[in-house]
Every structure is written in structure tokens, then in C-alpha cells.
Amino acid sequence: MKVLFVCLIAVAFARPDGDAEVLLDERVDQGDGNFKHTVETSNGIFQETVGTPGAAGQSNMVGSYRFTDPDGNVVEVRFTADENGFQPESDAIPQPPPVPEFVYELLAIAEQQRSSGVQFDDQGFQI
């Protein structure tokens, strides 16, 4: 969470209005892994995170943050951070193109070769 907050502050200072003021800073920490943090600045940055204890001792978090990009567009990112890592969702995050069908065919061929004991050297030649 601290890294996310530092990143948001870095975005604020990278903008021409780097002297933004904090309008809202609410923190509730129950001391048992449950917490809620909300911050908003005068330059449009907003971040809210809710944390709960995770099964493996980690903090699970859900939340969102938004800011205005250099082109004046408001960017919002929703996220979950848990035992599966940081999982952001946003229209602003570039998406890869779909995987071509032939890639799945090549993966199937490779799996078939592996299961039948075919091996290749580091040059790609069958041994």
C-alpha cells in the first residue's frame, strides 16, 4: 500500500501543479489487518484502499485510484491485491492482441512431443 501511495504522490509532483494540497486523508486501522485508507488531493488524485487479513498472513486489498493524465483525461484504475498478486483493471491499461490460433496448435504439438519423449538441444535441434 505504501508503494501505491508513493506512486500517486510521484504522479502529483510530476504534474505542473505539484504543489497540490491534500483535501482528504482518512485512515482507519484496526490493528488486526483490517484497514481503510482514503486520500484526495486538490489536483484530482483520489485513492481508496480497503484491506483485510489474507489466509497466508498477507494483507488482501481492494481499491481504486484515479488521476488526470497529461492529456487531461481522467484515468481510473480498480485493483485487487492478494495472494494472486496485484491485479489492476482499467480501460487505460493497454491490452495485448488476441493470441493467434496457430500458437495453440504449436503448443499442442510441443506437448505431444514432450509426452512422447522428444527432446531438443539448446540450438533447437532434436536429440
N, CA, C and O atoms as CSV, one atom per row, in Angstrom:
chain,resi,resn,atom,element,x,y,z
A,1,MET,N,N,0.833,-1.178,0.000
A,1,MET,CA,C,0.000,0.000,0.000
A,1,MET,C,C,0.874,1.237,0.000
A,1,MET,O,O,0.566,2.216,-0.680
A,2,LYS,N,N,1.963,1.203,0.756
A,2,LYS,CA,C,2.840,2.363,0.809
A,2,LYS,C,C,3.409,2.671,-0.564
A,2,LYS,O,O,3.547,3.837,-0.931
A,3,VAL,N,N,3.745,1.624,-1.335
A,3,VAL,CA,C,4.288,1.837,-2.667
A,3,VAL,C,C,3.259,2.529,-3.550
A,3,VAL,O,O,3.598,3.447,-4.297
A,4,LEU,N,N,2.011,2.097,-3.470
A,4,LEU,CA,C,0.949,2.708,-4.263
A,4,LEU,C,C,0.782,4.171,-3.895
A,4,LEU,O,O,0.632,5.019,-4.776
A,5,PHE,N,N,0.807,4.475,-2.614
A,5,PHE,CA,C,0.654,5.856,-2.170
A,5,PHE,C,C,1.823,6.705,-2.660
A,5,PHE,O,O,1.627,7.839,-3.099
A,6,VAL,N,N,3.037,6.164,-2.588
A,6,VAL,CA,C,4.213,6.888,-3.066
A,6,VAL,C,C,4.105,7.143,-4.562
A,6,VAL,O,O,4.461,8.223,-5.032
A,7,CYS,N,N,3.614,6.154,-5.321
A,7,CYS,CA,C,3.430,6.334,-6.766
A,7,CYS,C,C,2.426,7.443,-7.053
A,7,CYS,O,O,2.633,8.255,-7.955
A,8,LEU,N,N,1.353,7.476,-6.297
A,8,LEU,CA,C,0.360,8.523,-6.501
A,8,LEU,C,C,0.940,9.898,-6.205
A,8,LEU,O,O,0.679,10.857,-6.930
A,9,ILE,N,N,1.710,9.988,-5.163
A,9,ILE,CA,C,2.332,11.265,-4.833
A,9,ILE,C,C,3.326,11.655,-5.920
A,9,ILE,O,O,3.429,12.832,-6.267
A,10,ALA,N,N,4.063,10.679,-6.467
A,10,ALA,CA,C,5.005,10.976,-7.549
A,10,ALA,C,C,4.277,11.518,-8.769
A,10,ALA,O,O,4.758,12.441,-9.425
A,11,VAL,N,N,3.110,10.942,-9.077
A,11,VAL,CA,C,2.313,11.446,-10.194
A,11,VAL,C,C,1.895,12.885,-9.917
A,11,VAL,O,O,1.912,13.722,-10.819
A,12,ALA,N,N,1.528,13.169,-8.704
A,12,ALA,CA,C,1.100,14.529,-8.362
A,12,ALA,C,C,2.234,15.520,-8.569
A,12,ALA,O,O,2.021,16.611,-9.100
A,13,PHE,N,N,3.426,15.148,-8.156
A,13,PHE,CA,C,4.541,16.083,-8.283
A,13,PHE,C,C,5.104,16.141,-9.694
A,13,PHE,O,O,5.834,17.078,-10.019
A,14,ALA,N,N,4.791,15.178,-10.532
A,14,ALA,CA,C,5.233,15.215,-11.919
A,14,ALA,C,C,4.387,16.195,-12.727
A,14,ALA,O,O,4.807,16.632,-13.799
A,15,ARG,N,N,3.238,16.536,-12.242
A,15,ARG,CA,C,2.346,17.474,-12.919
A,15,ARG,C,C,2.780,18.903,-12.618
A,15,ARG,O,O,3.434,19.145,-11.603
A,16,PRO,N,N,2.428,19.853,-13.484
A,16,PRO,CA,C,2.791,21.241,-13.249
A,16,PRO,C,C,2.274,21.786,-11.920
A,16,PRO,O,O,2.900,22.668,-11.332
A,17,ASP,N,N,1.146,21.275,-11.441
A,17,ASP,CA,C,0.591,21.758,-10.175
A,17,ASP,C,C,1.067,20.858,-9.026
A,17,ASP,O,O,0.262,20.393,-8.218
A,18,GLY,N,N,2.365,20.624,-8.965
A,18,GLY,CA,C,2.958,19.748,-7.958
A,18,GLY,C,C,2.768,20.231,-6.539
A,18,GLY,O,O,3.097,19.512,-5.596
A,19,ASP,N,N,2.245,21.436,-6.362
A,19,ASP,CA,C,2.002,21.932,-5.016
A,19,ASP,C,C,0.562,21.656,-4.587
A,19,ASP,O,O,-0.026,22.426,-3.828
A,20,ALA,N,N,0.003,20.556,-5.077
A,20,ALA,CA,C,-1.365,20.186,-4.733
A,20,ALA,C,C,-1.505,20.001,-3.230
A,20,ALA,O,O,-0.567,19.601,-2.541
A,21,GLU,N,N,-2.678,20.297,-2.754
A,21,GLU,CA,C,-2.965,20.152,-1.332
A,21,GLU,C,C,-3.781,18.894,-1.086
A,21,GLU,O,O,-4.576,18.476,-1.928
A,22,VAL,N,N,-3.576,18.307,0.062
A,22,VAL,CA,C,-4.365,17.148,0.464
A,22,VAL,C,C,-5.711,17.661,0.973
A,22,VAL,O,O,-5.782,18.433,1.929
A,23,LEU,N,N,-6.774,17.213,0.309
A,23,LEU,CA,C,-8.131,17.615,0.704
A,23,LEU,C,C,-8.751,16.637,1.687
A,23,LEU,O,O,-9.548,17.015,2.546
A,24,LEU,N,N,-8.375,15.382,1.545
A,24,LEU,CA,C,-8.966,14.341,2.383
A,24,LEU,C,C,-7.900,13.293,2.663
A,24,LEU,O,O,-7.221,12.835,1.744
A,25,ASP,N,N,-7.752,12.919,3.899
A,25,ASP,CA,C,-6.833,11.856,4.287
A,25,ASP,C,C,-7.447,11.148,5.490
A,25,ASP,O,O,-7.275,11.567,6.635
A,26,GLU,N,N,-8.158,10.075,5.205
A,26,GLU,CA,C,-8.823,9.304,6.259
A,26,GLU,C,C,-8.152,7.946,6.367
A,26,GLU,O,O,-7.981,7.245,5.370
A,27,ARG,N,N,-7.779,7.586,7.570
A,27,ARG,CA,C,-7.128,6.296,7.813
A,27,ARG,C,C,-7.785,5.621,8.999
A,27,ARG,O,O,-7.914,6.204,10.076
A,28,VAL,N,N,-8.198,4.380,8.784
A,28,VAL,CA,C,-8.745,3.565,9.857
A,28,VAL,C,C,-7.977,2.249,9.832
A,28,VAL,O,O,-7.989,1.532,8.831
A,29,ASP,N,N,-7.314,1.941,10.931
A,29,ASP,CA,C,-6.543,0.703,11.039
A,29,ASP,C,C,-6.916,0.030,12.345
A,29,ASP,O,O,-6.665,0.556,13.429
A,30,GLN,N,N,-7.518,-1.140,12.223
A,30,GLN,CA,C,-7.979,-1.844,13.416
A,30,GLN,C,C,-6.857,-2.636,14.084
A,30,GLN,O,O,-7.056,-3.226,15.146
A,31,GLY,N,N,-5.674,-2.649,13.457
A,31,GLY,CA,C,-4.543,-3.345,14.064
A,31,GLY,C,C,-4.536,-4.846,13.865
A,31,GLY,O,O,-3.607,-5.523,14.305
A,32,ASP,N,N,-5.552,-5.376,13.214
A,32,ASP,CA,C,-5.637,-6.819,13.009
A,32,ASP,C,C,-5.580,-7.188,11.526
A,32,ASP,O,O,-5.958,-8.295,11.140
A,33,GLY,N,N,-5.108,-6.259,10.702
A,33,GLY,CA,C,-5.069,-6.492,9.258
A,33,GLY,C,C,-6.226,-5.860,8.520
A,33,GLY,O,O,-6.202,-5.779,7.292
A,34,ASN,N,N,-7.238,-5.411,9.237
A,34,ASN,CA,C,-8.364,-4.712,8.618
A,34,ASN,C,C,-8.073,-3.214,8.637
A,34,ASN,O,O,-7.774,-2.646,9.687
A,35,PHE,N,N,-8.163,-2.583,7.474
A,35,PHE,CA,C,-7.924,-1.149,7.415
A,35,PHE,C,C,-8.664,-0.538,6.236
A,35,PHE,O,O,-9.125,-1.245,5.340
A,36,LYS,N,N,-8.770,0.777,6.250
A,36,LYS,CA,C,-9.334,1.543,5.140
A,36,LYS,C,C,-8.563,2.844,5.067
A,36,LYS,O,O,-8.324,3.502,6.080
A,37,HIS,N,N,-8.178,3.203,3.858
A,37,HIS,CA,C,-7.428,4.436,3.654
A,37,HIS,C,C,-7.999,5.154,2.438
A,37,HIS,O,O,-8.168,4.557,1.375
A,38,THR,N,N,-8.293,6.439,2.602
A,38,THR,CA,C,-8.797,7.260,1.513
A,38,THR,C,C,-8.009,8.553,1.492
A,38,THR,O,O,-7.821,9.188,2.529
A,39,VAL,N,N,-7.546,8.947,0.313
A,39,VAL,CA,C,-6.833,10.214,0.162
A,39,VAL,C,C,-7.298,10.898,-1.125
A,39,VAL,O,O,-7.534,10.245,-2.142
A,40,GLU,N,N,-7.425,12.233,-1.057
A,40,GLU,CA,C,-7.792,13.015,-2.232
A,40,GLU,C,C,-6.992,14.309,-2.202
A,40,GLU,O,O,-6.827,14.925,-1.149
A,41,THR,N,N,-6.496,14.716,-3.369
A,41,THR,CA,C,-5.719,15.946,-3.453
A,41,THR,C,C,-6.427,16.962,-4.342
A,41,THR,O,O,-7.346,16.624,-5.088
A,42,SER,N,N,-5.985,18.199,-4.250
A,42,SER,CA,C,-6.633,19.284,-4.989
A,42,SER,C,C,-6.405,19.199,-6.501
A,42,SER,O,O,-7.092,19.886,-7.257
A,43,ASN,N,N,-5.474,18.388,-6.953
A,43,ASN,CA,C,-5.250,18.241,-8.389
A,43,ASN,C,C,-5.961,17.020,-8.975
A,43,ASN,O,O,-5.624,16.581,-10.074
A,44,GLY,N,N,-6.937,16.469,-8.256
A,44,GLY,CA,C,-7.776,15.406,-8.807
A,44,GLY,C,C,-7.332,13.993,-8.525
A,44,GLY,O,O,-7.960,13.051,-9.008
A,45,ILE,N,N,-6.278,13.810,-7.764
A,45,ILE,CA,C,-5.859,12.452,-7.419
A,45,ILE,C,C,-6.756,11.952,-6.290
A,45,ILE,O,O,-7.006,12.656,-5.311
A,46,PHE,N,N,-7.230,10.726,-6.453
A,46,PHE,CA,C,-8.077,10.100,-5.439
A,46,PHE,C,C,-7.654,8.647,-5.323
A,46,PHE,O,O,-7.423,7.982,-6.333
A,47,GLN,N,N,-7.553,8.155,-4.107
A,47,GLN,CA,C,-7.191,6.763,-3.895
A,47,GLN,C,C,-7.933,6.241,-2.680
A,47,GLN,O,O,-8.012,6.908,-1.648
A,48,GLU,N,N,-8.476,5.039,-2.816
A,48,GLU,CA,C,-9.170,4.399,-1.701
A,48,GLU,C,C,-8.772,2.931,-1.676
A,48,GLU,O,O,-8.814,2.250,-2.700
A,49,THR,N,N,-8.387,2.454,-0.504
A,49,THR,CA,C,-7.972,1.063,-0.340
A,49,THR,C,C,-8.606,0.497,0.922
A,49,THR,O,O,-8.625,1.145,1.969
A,50,VAL,N,N,-9.125,-0.720,0.808
A,50,VAL,CA,C,-9.662,-1.451,1.945
A,50,VAL,C,C,-8.855,-2.737,2.061
A,50,VAL,O,O,-8.698,-3.469,1.084
A,51,GLY,N,N,-8.346,-3.008,3.255
A,51,GLY,CA,C,-7.536,-4.196,3.465
A,51,GLY,C,C,-8.159,-5.139,4.473
A,51,GLY,O,O,-8.812,-4.721,5.429
A,52,THR,N,N,-7.941,-6.419,4.236
A,52,THR,CA,C,-8.387,-7.472,5.151
A,52,THR,C,C,-7.259,-8.498,5.273
A,52,THR,O,O,-6.433,-8.612,4.368
A,53,PRO,N,N,-7.215,-9.234,6.361
A,53,PRO,CA,C,-6.168,-10.244,6.513
A,53,PRO,C,C,-6.329,-11.356,5.479
A,53,PRO,O,O,-7.443,-11.789,5.183
A,54,GLY,N,N,-5.207,-11.808,4.940
A,54,GLY,CA,C,-5.228,-12.909,3.982
A,54,GLY,C,C,-4.958,-14.234,4.655
A,54,GLY,O,O,-4.456,-14.271,5.779
A,55,ALA,N,N,-5.280,-15.311,3.990
A,55,ALA,CA,C,-5.144,-16.660,4.547
A,55,ALA,C,C,-3.687,-17.043,4.801
A,55,ALA,O,O,-3.402,-17.865,5.672
A,56,ALA,N,N,-2.760,-16.443,4.039
A,56,ALA,CA,C,-1.347,-16.795,4.191
A,56,ALA,C,C,-0.580,-15.738,4.989
A,56,ALA,O,O,0.648,-15.688,4.925
A,57,GLY,N,N,-1.289,-14.898,5.734
A,57,GLY,CA,C,-0.651,-13.888,6.548
A,57,GLY,C,C,-0.455,-12.545,5.863
A,57,GLY,O,O,-0.001,-11.590,6.492
A,58,GLN,N,N,-0.789,-12.463,4.599
A,58,GLN,CA,C,-0.644,-11.216,3.861
A,58,GLN,C,C,-1.879,-10.337,4.049
A,58,GLN,O,O,-2.898,-10.781,4.578
A,59,SER,N,N,-1.771,-9.096,3.612
A,59,SER,CA,C,-2.943,-8.217,3.586
A,59,SER,C,C,-3.568,-8.302,2.206
A,59,SER,O,O,-2.890,-8.083,1.203
A,60,ASN,N,N,-4.839,-8.615,2.146
A,60,ASN,CA,C,-5.576,-8.564,0.888
A,60,ASN,C,C,-6.171,-7.174,0.767
A,60,ASN,O,O,-6.729,-6.644,1.728
A,61,MET,N,N,-6.052,-6.588,-0.408
A,61,MET,CA,C,-6.548,-5.229,-0.600
A,61,MET,C,C,-7.397,-5.134,-1.861
A,61,MET,O,O,-7.134,-5.796,-2.865
A,62,VAL,N,N,-8.404,-4.308,-1.780
A,62,VAL,CA,C,-9.185,-3.914,-2.951
A,62,VAL,C,C,-9.306,-2.401,-2.899
A,62,VAL,O,O,-9.337,-1.801,-1.825
A,63,GLY,N,N,-9.372,-1.808,-4.052
A,63,GLY,CA,C,-9.491,-0.361,-4.058
A,63,GLY,C,C,-9.449,0.198,-5.457
A,63,GLY,O,O,-9.601,-0.514,-6.449
A,64,SER,N,N,-9.237,1.497,-5.500
A,64,SER,CA,C,-9.144,2.184,-6.779
A,64,SER,C,C,-8.354,3.463,-6.588
A,64,SER,O,O,-8.201,3.966,-5.474
A,65,TYR,N,N,-7.860,3.972,-7.695
A,65,TYR,CA,C,-7.246,5.288,-7.685
A,65,TYR,C,C,-7.529,5.946,-9.021
A,65,TYR,O,O,-7.755,5.267,-10.023
A,66,ARG,N,N,-7.516,7.270,-9.030
A,66,ARG,CA,C,-7.734,7.994,-10.278
A,66,ARG,C,C,-6.882,9.254,-10.265
A,66,ARG,O,O,-6.556,9.813,-9.218
A,67,PHE,N,N,-6.542,9.667,-11.461
A,67,PHE,CA,C,-5.732,10.861,-11.653
A,67,PHE,C,C,-5.995,11.384,-13.057
A,67,PHE,O,O,-6.616,10.702,-13.872
A,68,THR,N,N,-5.532,12.570,-13.336
A,68,THR,CA,C,-5.674,13.161,-14.661
A,68,THR,C,C,-4.346,13.014,-15.385
A,68,THR,O,O,-3.304,13.424,-14.873
A,69,ASP,N,N,-4.382,12.422,-16.588
A,69,ASP,CA,C,-3.145,12.230,-17.345
A,69,ASP,C,C,-2.722,13.548,-18.008
A,69,ASP,O,O,-3.477,14.520,-17.979
A,70,PRO,N,N,-1.537,13.588,-18.597
A,70,PRO,CA,C,-1.052,14.827,-19.203
A,70,PRO,C,C,-1.950,15.387,-20.311
A,70,PRO,O,O,-1.883,16.578,-20.617
A,71,ASP,N,N,-2.791,14.533,-20.915
A,71,ASP,CA,C,-3.715,14.991,-21.958
A,71,ASP,C,C,-5.034,15.488,-21.389
A,71,ASP,O,O,-5.922,15.885,-22.143
A,72,GLY,N,N,-5.174,15.471,-20.069
A,72,GLY,CA,C,-6.392,15.955,-19.434
A,72,GLY,C,C,-7.471,14.909,-19.249
A,72,GLY,O,O,-8.584,15.241,-18.842
A,73,ASN,N,N,-7.168,13.650,-19.539
A,73,ASN,CA,C,-8.132,12.563,-19.371
A,73,ASN,C,C,-8.064,12.015,-17.955
A,73,ASN,O,O,-6.979,11.824,-17.406
A,74,VAL,N,N,-9.223,11.763,-17.368
A,74,VAL,CA,C,-9.258,11.141,-16.047
A,74,VAL,C,C,-9.055,9.640,-16.224
A,74,VAL,O,O,-9.782,8.981,-16.967
A,75,VAL,N,N,-8.059,9.121,-15.531
A,75,VAL,CA,C,-7.731,7.698,-15.592
A,75,VAL,C,C,-8.124,7.079,-14.257
A,75,VAL,O,O,-7.721,7.562,-13.199
A,76,GLU,N,N,-8.909,6.011,-14.310
A,76,GLU,CA,C,-9.287,5.305,-13.093
A,76,GLU,C,C,-8.815,3.864,-13.186
A,76,GLU,O,O,-8.979,3.204,-14.212
A,77,VAL,N,N,-8.229,3.390,-12.098
A,77,VAL,CA,C,-7.760,2.013,-12.010
A,77,VAL,C,C,-8.391,1.382,-10.782
A,77,VAL,O,O,-8.283,1.922,-9.681
A,78,ARG,N,N,-9.045,0.248,-10.960
A,78,ARG,CA,C,-9.582,-0.541,-9.868
A,78,ARG,C,C,-8.627,-1.725,-9.685
A,78,ARG,O,O,-8.076,-2.227,-10.665
A,79,PHE,N,N,-8.429,-2.167,-8.461
A,79,PHE,CA,C,-7.457,-3.235,-8.262
A,79,PHE,C,C,-7.835,-4.151,-7.112
A,79,PHE,O,O,-8.598,-3.801,-6.211
A,80,THR,N,N,-7.264,-5.327,-7.190
A,80,THR,CA,C,-7.264,-6.306,-6.108
A,80,THR,C,C,-5.811,-6.704,-5.917
A,80,THR,O,O,-5.094,-6.921,-6.894
A,81,ALA,N,N,-5.376,-6.801,-4.690
A,81,ALA,CA,C,-4.024,-7.276,-4.384
A,81,ALA,C,C,-4.168,-8.326,-3.289
A,81,ALA,O,O,-4.599,-8.029,-2.175
A,82,ASP,N,N,-3.801,-9.548,-3.625
A,82,ASP,CA,C,-3.951,-10.652,-2.682
A,82,ASP,C,C,-2.896,-11.701,-2.962
A,82,ASP,O,O,-1.863,-11.402,-3.561
A,83,GLU,N,N,-3.147,-12.935,-2.530
A,83,GLU,CA,C,-2.167,-13.999,-2.741
A,83,GLU,C,C,-1.899,-14.258,-4.226
A,83,GLU,O,O,-0.933,-14.941,-4.566
A,84,ASN,N,N,-2.725,-13.732,-5.094
A,84,ASN,CA,C,-2.517,-13.873,-6.543
A,84,ASN,C,C,-1.786,-12.678,-7.141
A,84,ASN,O,O,-1.630,-12.598,-8.359
A,85,GLY,N,N,-1.335,-11.748,-6.302
A,85,GLY,CA,C,-0.597,-10.584,-6.782
A,85,GLY,C,C,-1.493,-9.379,-6.997
A,85,GLY,O,O,-2.664,-9.374,-6.617
A,86,PHE,N,N,-0.918,-8.362,-7.613
A,86,PHE,CA,C,-1.618,-7.115,-7.911
A,86,PHE,C,C,-2.343,-7.280,-9.234
A,86,PHE,O,O,-1.723,-7.595,-10.249
A,87,GLN,N,N,-3.669,-7.068,-9.228
A,87,GLN,CA,C,-4.487,-7.279,-10.418
A,87,GLN,C,C,-5.275,-6.006,-10.731
A,87,GLN,O,O,-6.377,-5.811,-10.219
A,88,PRO,N,N,-4.702,-5.142,-11.576
A,88,PRO,CA,C,-5.387,-3.896,-11.916
A,88,PRO,C,C,-6.392,-4.099,-13.043
A,88,PRO,O,O,-6.241,-4.999,-13.870
A,89,GLU,N,N,-7.416,-3.254,-13.066
A,89,GLU,CA,C,-8.407,-3.233,-14.145
A,89,GLU,C,C,-8.647,-1.782,-14.516
A,89,GLU,O,O,-8.950,-0.956,-13.656
A,90,SER,N,N,-8.510,-1.471,-15.807
A,90,SER,CA,C,-8.746,-0.109,-16.264
A,90,SER,C,C,-8.817,-0.093,-17.781
A,90,SER,O,O,-8.134,-0.865,-18.455
A,91,ASP,N,N,-9.640,0.784,-18.306
A,91,ASP,CA,C,-9.673,0.986,-19.749
A,91,ASP,C,C,-8.368,1.603,-20.232
A,91,ASP,O,O,-8.054,1.524,-21.420
A,92,ALA,N,N,-7.605,2.215,-19.338
A,92,ALA,CA,C,-6.358,2.876,-19.705
A,92,ALA,C,C,-5.182,1.899,-19.815
A,92,ALA,O,O,-4.129,2.265,-20.338
A,93,ILE,N,N,-5.344,0.673,-19.334
A,93,ILE,CA,C,-4.258,-0.307,-19.410
A,93,ILE,C,C,-4.310,-0.969,-20.782
A,93,ILE,O,O,-5.324,-1.561,-21.151
A,94,PRO,N,N,-3.221,-0.869,-21.536
A,94,PRO,CA,C,-3.204,-1.491,-22.867
A,94,PRO,C,C,-3.434,-2.996,-22.767
A,94,PRO,O,O,-2.936,-3.652,-21.853
A,95,GLN,N,N,-4.181,-3.521,-23.702
A,95,GLN,CA,C,-4.458,-4.951,-23.741
A,95,GLN,C,C,-3.707,-5.577,-24.910
A,95,GLN,O,O,-3.645,-4.991,-25.991
A,96,PRO,N,N,-3.141,-6.750,-24.705
A,96,PRO,CA,C,-2.434,-7.401,-25.809
A,96,PRO,C,C,-3.434,-7.878,-26.861
A,96,PRO,O,O,-4.607,-8.101,-26.563
A,97,PRO,N,N,-2.955,-8.031,-28.088
A,97,PRO,CA,C,-3.849,-8.571,-29.118
A,97,PRO,C,C,-4.175,-10.030,-28.804
A,97,PRO,O,O,-3.450,-10.672,-28.044
A,98,PRO,N,N,-5.251,-10.559,-29.376
A,98,PRO,CA,C,-5.577,-11.962,-29.123
A,98,PRO,C,C,-4.468,-12.880,-29.642
A,98,PRO,O,O,-3.787,-12.566,-30.618
A,99,VAL,N,N,-4.305,-14.010,-28.973
A,99,VAL,CA,C,-3.293,-14.987,-29.383
A,99,VAL,C,C,-3.773,-15.668,-30.661
A,99,VAL,O,O,-4.895,-16.173,-30.705
A,100,PRO,N,N,-2.932,-15.688,-31.710
A,100,PRO,CA,C,-3.338,-16.344,-32.965
A,100,PRO,C,C,-3.562,-17.851,-32.747
A,100,PRO,O,O,-2.910,-18.470,-31.906
A,101,GLU,N,N,-4.464,-18.408,-33.494
A,101,GLU,CA,C,-4.828,-19.812,-33.353
A,101,GLU,C,C,-3.628,-20.738,-33.549
A,101,GLU,O,O,-3.527,-21.765,-32.878
A,102,PHE,N,N,-2.706,-20.383,-34.472
A,102,PHE,CA,C,-1.573,-21.269,-34.741
A,102,PHE,C,C,-0.679,-21.441,-33.511
A,102,PHE,O,O,0.018,-22.449,-33.402
A,103,VAL,N,N,-0.685,-20.491,-32.594
A,103,VAL,CA,C,0.120,-20.619,-31.384
A,103,VAL,C,C,-0.398,-21.774,-30.536
A,103,VAL,O,O,0.386,-22.547,-29.985
A,104,TYR,N,N,-1.717,-21.890,-30.432
A,104,TYR,CA,C,-2.294,-23.006,-29.683
A,104,TYR,C,C,-1.958,-24.337,-30.350
A,104,TYR,O,O,-1.709,-25.333,-29.671
A,105,GLU,N,N,-1.953,-24.349,-31.672
A,105,GLU,CA,C,-1.598,-25.573,-32.396
A,105,GLU,C,C,-0.138,-25.948,-32.125
A,105,GLU,O,O,0.170,-27.120,-31.909
A,106,LEU,N,N,0.759,-24.960,-32.137
A,106,LEU,CA,C,2.171,-25.235,-31.866
A,106,LEU,C,C,2.380,-25.709,-30.425
A,106,LEU,O,O,3.202,-26.591,-30.174
A,107,LEU,N,N,1.647,-25.132,-29.490
A,107,LEU,CA,C,1.740,-25.587,-28.097
A,107,LEU,C,C,1.276,-27.031,-27.956
A,107,LEU,O,O,1.861,-27.801,-27.194
A,108,ALA,N,N,0.238,-27.397,-28.678
A,108,ALA,CA,C,-0.257,-28.779,-28.643
A,108,ALA,C,C,0.780,-29.738,-29.227
A,108,ALA,O,O,0.986,-30.832,-28.702
A,109,ILE,N,N,1.427,-29.325,-30.308
A,109,ILE,CA,C,2.475,-30.161,-30.918
A,109,ILE,C,C,3.635,-30.322,-29.939
A,109,ILE,O,O,4.154,-31.427,-29.773
A,110,ALA,N,N,4.047,-29.234,-29.291
A,110,ALA,CA,C,5.150,-29.298,-28.337
A,110,ALA,C,C,4.806,-30.219,-27.169
A,110,ALA,O,O,5.652,-31.000,-26.732
A,111,GLU,N,N,3.592,-30.139,-26.666
A,111,GLU,CA,C,3.179,-31.006,-25.558
A,111,GLU,C,C,3.176,-32.470,-26.001
A,111,GLU,O,O,3.589,-33.350,-25.246
A,112,GLN,N,N,2.711,-32.725,-27.222
A,112,GLN,CA,C,2.702,-34.095,-27.746
A,112,GLN,C,C,4.130,-34.620,-27.858
A,112,GLN,O,O,4.396,-35.773,-27.517
A,113,GLN,N,N,5.049,-33.781,-28.334
A,113,GLN,CA,C,6.451,-34.207,-28.442
A,113,GLN,C,C,7.050,-34.475,-27.069
A,113,GLN,O,O,7.754,-35.468,-26.886
A,114,ARG,N,N,6.778,-33.600,-26.097
A,114,ARG,CA,C,7.292,-33.802,-24.736
A,114,ARG,C,C,6.782,-35.111,-24.152
A,114,ARG,O,O,7.546,-35.872,-23.558
A,115,SER,N,N,5.494,-35.371,-24.321
A,115,SER,CA,C,4.912,-36.581,-23.727
A,115,SER,C,C,5.417,-37.852,-24.401
A,115,SER,O,O,5.375,-38.926,-23.800
A,116,SER,N,N,5.893,-37.746,-25.641
A,116,SER,CA,C,6.423,-38.933,-26.318
A,116,SER,C,C,7.941,-39.025,-26.170
A,116,SER,O,O,8.566,-39.899,-26.771
A,117,GLY,N,N,8.549,-38.120,-25.366
A,117,GLY,CA,C,9.971,-38.219,-25.057
A,117,GLY,C,C,10.902,-37.486,-26.007
A,117,GLY,O,O,12.120,-37.595,-25.869
A,118,VAL,N,N,10.369,-36.747,-26.961
A,118,VAL,CA,C,11.226,-35.998,-27.882
A,118,VAL,C,C,11.903,-34.865,-27.112
A,118,VAL,O,O,11.264,-34.164,-26.327
A,119,GLN,N,N,13.224,-34.696,-27.352
A,119,GLN,CA,C,13.990,-33.640,-26.691
A,119,GLN,C,C,14.755,-32.838,-27.728
A,119,GLN,O,O,15.061,-33.328,-28.815
A,120,PHE,N,N,15.059,-31.595,-27.373
A,120,PHE,CA,C,15.800,-30.704,-28.261
A,120,PHE,C,C,16.982,-30.111,-27.504
A,120,PHE,O,O,16.922,-29.912,-26.291
A,121,ASP,N,N,18.073,-29.829,-28.249
A,121,ASP,CA,C,19.217,-29.190,-27.602
A,121,ASP,C,C,18.999,-27.689,-27.537
A,121,ASP,O,O,17.950,-27.187,-27.940
A,122,ASP,N,N,20.005,-26.968,-27.022
A,122,ASP,CA,C,19.838,-25.521,-26.843
A,122,ASP,C,C,19.850,-24.750,-28.163
A,122,ASP,O,O,19.594,-23.546,-28.183
A,123,GLN,N,N,20.146,-25.440,-29.261
A,123,GLN,CA,C,20.116,-24.822,-30.591
A,123,GLN,C,C,18.776,-25.081,-31.291
A,123,GLN,O,O,18.520,-24.547,-32.370
A,124,GLY,N,N,17.927,-25.903,-30.669
A,124,GLY,CA,C,16.630,-26.205,-31.248
A,124,GLY,C,C,16.613,-27.458,-32.123
A,124,GLY,O,O,15.625,-27.734,-32.803
A,125,PHE,N,N,17.711,-28.211,-32.101
A,125,PHE,CA,C,17.787,-29.421,-32.903
A,125,PHE,C,C,17.356,-30.627,-32.053
A,125,PHE,O,O,17.658,-30.712,-30.862
A,126,GLN,N,N,16.643,-31.550,-32.702
A,126,GLN,CA,C,16.171,-32.747,-31.997
A,126,GLN,C,C,17.368,-33.628,-31.642
A,126,GLN,O,O,18.271,-33.841,-32.451
A,127,ILE,N,N,17.346,-34.137,-30.398
A,127,ILE,CA,C,18.418,-35.037,-29.959
A,127,ILE,C,C,17.863,-36.406,-29.669
A,127,ILE,O,O,18.610,-37.307,-29.286
